[in-house]
């Protein structure tokens, strides 16, 4: 077993040590939810534009002072494709760059997996981009940015943290604060943040656009009508129930 501590005067601190230190200050885009910082939008032709902005990626800092255009691969002749725009950290190249991860065409396409290693390549998602079959332009862009410098993180149901430790954040998909319990291995809502009209109304979205699976012994309720998007599945186990009122 070894012990180490840093930084101190007259003692060299390595790039890896700085990364380990600063990543704990919270990675993400330097901005606020709904802002334009590193926002992905439809570009000219089969391309997307990424607005200027700054971000912390695994303890390394990235700055872009102008809009950057990223080309997309040619659309498939038969099926739609879902690509992901990322900030890609490569410590061996001493760089963070914008990049496009090209997905696999399918009847119900899914976004490509991110590479997130501890000391090597690390990809931070900025947005998913739908490239319809035979299309010359991308269409639906789904924002996946997370933000640094906030006590409460923001995420969607699809981009929740995956590490088995306690998490508290605001779920943009569900429009509510939520927390993760690693002992029970489940997410649950935390009071506040979703009520309006003097706490007399609890709003919920009327569209489900991402797969969702009820955990065992978990019930849910939604104000209807509810539309489930094409290709999306809500899974309800034998010990769970979902009521639409």
C-alpha positions as CSV (number, residue, x, y, z in Angstrom):
1,X,0.0,0.0,0.0
2,X,1.2,3.5,-0.8
3,X,0.1,6.9,0.2
4,X,0.5,10.1,-1.8
5,X,-0.6,13.7,-1.7
6,X,-0.3,16.7,-3.9
7,X,0.3,19.5,-5.0
8,X,3.1,20.9,-2.9
9,X,6.0,23.3,-3.6
10,X,9.2,21.8,-5.1
11,X,7.4,18.5,-5.8
12,X,6.4,17.6,-9.4
13,X,2.7,17.0,-9.9
14,X,1.9,14.8,-13.0
15,X,-0.8,15.3,-15.5
16,X,-2.6,12.2,-14.2
17,X,-2.5,13.6,-10.6
18,X,-3.9,16.9,-11.7
19,X,-6.7,15.1,-13.6
20,X,-7.5,13.0,-10.6
21,X,-7.8,16.1,-8.5
22,X,-9.8,18.4,-10.7
23,X,-12.2,15.8,-12.0
24,X,-13.7,15.7,-8.5
25,X,-14.6,19.4,-8.8
26,X,-17.3,18.2,-11.3
27,X,-16.9,17.6,-15.0
28,X,-19.3,19.1,-17.6
29,X,-20.1,22.1,-19.7
30,X,-19.4,25.5,-18.2
31,X,-22.9,27.1,-18.5
32,X,-26.5,26.8,-17.4
33,X,-29.3,24.5,-18.6
34,X,-30.9,25.8,-21.8
35,X,-27.9,28.0,-22.6
36,X,-25.9,27.9,-25.9
37,X,-22.6,26.8,-24.5
38,X,-21.4,23.9,-26.8
39,X,-24.9,23.5,-28.0
40,X,-25.3,21.2,-31.1
41,X,-27.6,22.4,-33.9
42,X,-28.3,21.4,-37.5
43,X,-25.6,22.7,-39.8
44,X,-25.3,23.1,-43.6
45,X,-26.0,19.9,-45.5
46,X,-25.1,16.6,-43.7
47,X,-23.4,18.3,-40.8
48,X,-23.9,19.8,-37.3
49,X,-22.7,23.0,-35.7
50,X,-21.3,23.1,-32.2
51,X,-21.5,26.6,-30.5
52,X,-18.6,28.1,-28.7
53,X,-18.1,27.2,-25.1
54,X,-16.0,25.7,-22.4
55,X,-16.0,22.4,-20.5
56,X,-14.2,20.3,-17.9
57,X,-13.5,16.7,-19.1
58,X,-12.0,14.3,-16.6
59,X,-10.1,17.2,-14.9
60,X,-8.8,18.6,-18.2
61,X,-10.2,22.0,-19.5
62,X,-11.5,22.6,-23.0
63,X,-12.2,26.0,-24.7
64,X,-13.8,26.7,-28.1
65,X,-14.1,30.4,-29.0
66,X,-16.1,29.9,-32.2
67,X,-18.8,27.7,-33.8
68,X,-17.3,24.5,-35.1
69,X,-18.8,22.5,-38.0
70,X,-18.7,18.7,-37.9
71,X,-19.5,16.5,-40.9
72,X,-21.7,13.4,-40.5
73,X,-21.3,10.1,-42.4
74,X,-23.6,9.5,-45.4
75,X,-27.1,8.4,-44.5
76,X,-28.0,4.7,-44.8
77,X,-30.1,3.8,-47.8
78,X,-32.6,1.8,-45.7
79,X,-32.5,2.6,-42.0
80,X,-32.2,5.6,-39.7
81,X,-29.0,6.2,-37.7
82,X,-28.3,7.8,-34.4
83,X,-24.9,9.5,-34.0
84,X,-23.5,11.1,-30.9
85,X,-21.5,14.4,-30.8
86,X,-18.8,14.2,-28.0
87,X,-15.9,15.9,-26.5
88,X,-13.1,13.4,-26.8
89,X,-10.2,13.5,-24.3
90,X,-7.0,11.7,-25.4
91,X,-4.3,12.1,-22.7
92,X,-1.7,10.5,-25.0
93,X,-2.3,13.2,-27.6
94,X,-2.6,16.0,-24.9
95,X,-5.9,17.0,-26.4
96,X,-9.7,17.4,-26.1
97,X,-11.5,17.7,-29.5
98,X,-15.0,17.7,-30.8
99,X,-15.9,14.4,-32.6
100,X,-18.8,12.5,-34.0
101,X,-19.4,8.9,-33.0
102,X,-21.3,7.3,-35.9
103,X,-24.1,4.9,-34.9
104,X,-25.3,1.8,-36.5
105,X,-28.3,2.1,-38.9
106,X,-31.4,0.2,-37.6
107,X,-35.2,0.2,-37.6
108,X,-35.0,1.6,-34.1
109,X,-31.5,3.0,-33.9
110,X,-29.7,3.5,-30.6
111,X,-26.8,5.9,-29.7
112,X,-23.3,4.4,-29.8
113,X,-21.7,3.6,-26.5
114,X,-19.2,6.1,-25.1
115,X,-15.6,5.2,-24.3
116,X,-14.9,6.3,-20.8
117,X,-11.6,4.9,-19.4
118,X,-9.9,6.0,-16.2
119,X,-6.5,7.0,-17.7
120,X,-7.1,6.9,-21.5
121,X,-9.7,7.9,-23.9
122,X,-12.7,9.6,-22.3
123,X,-15.8,10.8,-24.2
124,X,-18.4,13.3,-22.9
125,X,-21.7,13.3,-24.8
126,X,-23.0,16.7,-26.0
127,X,-26.0,15.5,-28.1
128,X,-27.5,12.7,-30.1
129,X,-28.2,13.4,-33.8
130,X,-30.8,11.5,-35.8
131,X,-29.8,10.9,-39.5
132,X,-32.8,9.6,-41.4
133,X,-32.4,7.0,-44.1
134,X,-31.5,8.6,-47.5
135,X,-31.5,12.0,-46.0
136,X,-29.1,14.8,-46.9
137,X,-29.6,16.6,-43.5
138,X,-29.8,15.5,-39.9
139,X,-33.2,16.1,-38.1
140,X,-33.9,15.5,-34.4
141,X,-31.1,16.6,-32.1
142,X,-31.3,15.5,-28.4
143,X,-29.3,17.6,-26.0
144,X,-27.1,15.5,-23.7
145,X,-25.0,18.2,-22.1
146,X,-24.3,18.1,-18.4
147,X,-23.0,21.1,-16.5
148,X,-20.1,21.8,-14.2
149,X,-20.1,24.2,-11.2
150,X,-23.5,23.3,-9.8
151,X,-24.2,21.7,-6.5
152,X,-27.0,19.7,-8.2
153,X,-26.2,18.0,-11.5
154,X,-28.6,17.8,-14.4
155,X,-29.3,14.7,-16.5
156,X,-32.0,12.9,-18.4
157,X,-33.3,9.4,-17.7
158,X,-31.0,8.1,-20.4
159,X,-27.9,10.0,-19.1
160,X,-28.2,9.2,-15.4
161,X,-24.8,8.4,-13.7
162,X,-24.1,4.7,-13.8
163,X,-21.6,4.4,-10.9
164,X,-23.1,2.5,-7.8
165,X,-22.7,5.4,-5.4
166,X,-25.3,7.8,-4.0
167,X,-26.3,10.5,-6.5
168,X,-28.7,13.5,-6.3
169,X,-29.7,15.5,-9.3
170,X,-32.5,17.0,-11.4
171,X,-34.0,14.7,-14.1
172,X,-34.9,16.9,-17.1
173,X,-37.0,14.0,-18.6
174,X,-39.1,13.6,-15.6
175,X,-38.9,17.3,-14.5
176,X,-38.1,16.4,-10.9
177,X,-35.3,16.0,-8.4
178,X,-34.3,12.4,-7.9
179,X,-31.7,10.3,-6.0
180,X,-30.0,7.0,-6.4
181,X,-29.9,4.5,-3.6
182,X,-27.0,2.0,-4.1
183,X,-28.2,-0.3,-1.4
184,X,-31.6,-0.8,-3.1
185,X,-30.2,-0.2,-6.5
186,X,-33.0,2.1,-7.5
187,X,-33.8,5.7,-8.4
188,X,-36.5,7.6,-6.7
189,X,-38.0,11.1,-6.8
190,X,-37.1,13.7,-4.1
191,X,-39.8,16.3,-3.1
192,X,-39.8,19.7,-4.7
193,X,-39.0,21.2,-8.0
194,X,-41.9,19.8,-10.1
195,X,-44.9,21.5,-8.5
196,X,-46.7,24.7,-9.8
197,X,-49.8,26.7,-8.8
198,X,-48.9,26.9,-5.1
199,X,-48.0,23.2,-5.1
200,X,-51.5,22.2,-6.3
201,X,-50.4,20.8,-9.6
202,X,-47.8,18.1,-10.3
203,X,-47.0,18.3,-14.0
204,X,-45.7,15.4,-16.1
205,X,-44.8,15.0,-19.7
206,X,-47.5,13.4,-22.0
207,X,-44.9,11.7,-24.2
208,X,-42.5,8.9,-23.3
209,X,-39.4,9.0,-25.7
210,X,-37.0,6.7,-23.8
211,X,-37.2,3.1,-22.7
212,X,-38.2,2.6,-19.1
213,X,-38.3,-0.4,-16.8
214,X,-40.1,-0.4,-13.5
215,X,-38.0,-1.9,-10.7
216,X,-39.4,-4.8,-8.7
217,X,-42.1,-3.7,-6.2
218,X,-42.3,-0.2,-7.7
219,X,-45.5,1.4,-8.8
220,X,-46.0,4.6,-10.9
221,X,-48.8,7.0,-11.8
222,X,-49.1,9.5,-14.8
223,X,-51.7,12.0,-15.8
224,X,-53.0,11.0,-19.2
225,X,-53.3,10.7,-22.0
226,X,-49.8,9.4,-22.5
227,X,-48.1,8.7,-25.9
228,X,-45.3,6.2,-26.1
229,X,-43.0,7.0,-29.1
230,X,-42.4,4.5,-31.8
231,X,-39.7,1.9,-30.9
232,X,-39.9,2.9,-27.2
233,X,-40.9,0.3,-24.5
234,X,-42.2,0.6,-21.0
235,X,-41.6,-2.6,-19.1
236,X,-43.8,-3.4,-16.1
237,X,-42.9,-6.5,-14.0
238,X,-45.2,-8.8,-12.1
239,X,-44.7,-7.0,-8.8
240,X,-45.1,-3.5,-10.3
241,X,-48.1,-1.4,-11.6
242,X,-48.5,1.8,-13.7
243,X,-51.7,3.8,-13.4
244,X,-52.7,6.5,-16.0
245,X,-55.4,8.8,-14.6
